[in-house]
Amino acid sequence: CPAGTYKGETDCIVCPMNTYSVSVDSPQCTQCPKKHRTLTDGATECVPVVCPAGSSYNAELDEGNLTGCVQSQPGQFVDSDGKLQECPAGTFSDRPGMTGCTIC
């Protein structure tokens, strides 16, 4: 069985999304680590999750086919380190996906 698959009882089985195999005749597929994903079924590697601007990575939501990216909500913003923050006193954000807050 080629990389990207694992050896079933009678045939090769393609590794499902967010799992991979790198070796020939692998006995199983390996789950991607947190904050990593595959781009297709039958993958031989995982790639880092890159959240879009205004979204933050949340490891608690990084399960199954979810990316773990969470969009900021009104009253919040995502800072330059990709962390979700509350707007400081005297500032606001009035819509989801903000990367900063506006002074009142």
N, C-alpha and C positions, 0 to 999 in steps of 0.2 A: 504494500500500500504506500502511495506517495505521501510526502509531507502535506499537511492540510486535511488528512484523513486519519482514521484509526482502523485497526484490524478487527472486523466483526467475526462472527463464527464462520461465515461462509464467504463474505466479501468485504470490500473496503467501504467505510461509512464516512461521509463528509462531516467534518467538524462543524457544529452549528455556530451561528453568530455569537461573538464574544467568547469563543474558545478557539484554540489553535493547537497544531502539532508541528514540530520542526523536523522530526526524524522519520525515516522510512520504517514501515511496519510498527508504528507507535501503537501501544496497547490501549491508549485512551487520549482524549483531547484535554488540554489544560485550560482552566478558566483564566481569562485575562485578570490581571491585578486591578485593584481600585484605581480609578481615574484613567483607565485604558480601555480601548474597544477594538474590535476588528471591523474592517470595512465591508467584508463579505463573509458568506459561509465558506468553508474550506480554506481558512486563513493559515498562514505560517508565521504570523507575528501579530502583535497588538500594537496599536498606536495610541499616543496620549489623547485624552479628551481635551478639547480646547473650547471653552465656553465663549459664546458671543459677548460683545460689549453689553454691559448692563445686566449680565448674568454671573452668578457665582457658583462654584462647585460645592456640592453638599454630599459628603460620603454616605450619609444615611439613605439618600435617594439613588445611589449608584448600584442598582440591582437589575438583573434581567436585561431588557433592551433599553432601559432608561439611560440617559447620559450622566445623570447626576447634576446637571446644570439647572439652576433655579433663577428665574428672572426677579430682579428687585421689584418691590411694590411701592405704591405711593407712601412717602414718608421714609423711604430707604434709598440707598444708592450702593453701587459696587465700587470700591476704591481701586487704586492703581495696582494693588496686590491681588485683586480678584476676590476680595472679602466683602461680604454683605454687611453694610453698616446702617445704623439709624441716622437720619439727618440730625445734626447738632441743633441745639436751641437757637432760635432766630433764623432758621433756614427751613426750606421745604423742597420736596419733589412731588409733583402732582400727577405723575403717570408711571406705569411700569417701565422697567428697563433703563433707568437713569444711571449715569455714571458720576453724578455730582448733585449737589443741592443748591438751590437759589436762595439768596438772602431775602428775607421778608421786607 
